[in-house]
């Protein structure tokens, strides 16, 4: 991976950021609904992060 003038990826991103795109992405009125962002997984694919039998907060 080559960088211009040995800049890190973060330094390059800071220089190339488009403030209007950032503000648009952060605007809650532009957010897509949770339904459109979900992955539409089958029951077999939808697994809990922690097995319910192991949870101590219930």
Rosetta blueprint (number, residue, H / E / L):
1 X L
2 X L
3 X L
4 X H
5 X H
6 X H
7 X L
8 X L
9 X H
10 X H
11 X H
12 X H
13 X H
14 X H
15 X H
16 X H
17 X L
18 X L
19 X H
20 X H
21 X H
22 X H
23 X H
24 X H
25 X H
26 X H
27 X L
28 X H
29 X H
30 X H
31 X L
32 X L
33 X L
34 X H
35 X H
36 X H
37 X H
38 X L
39 X L
40 X L
41 X L
42 X L
43 X L
44 X L
45 X L
46 X L
47 X L
48 X L
49 X L
50 X L
51 X L
52 X H
53 X H
54 X H
55 X L
56 X L
57 X L
58 X L
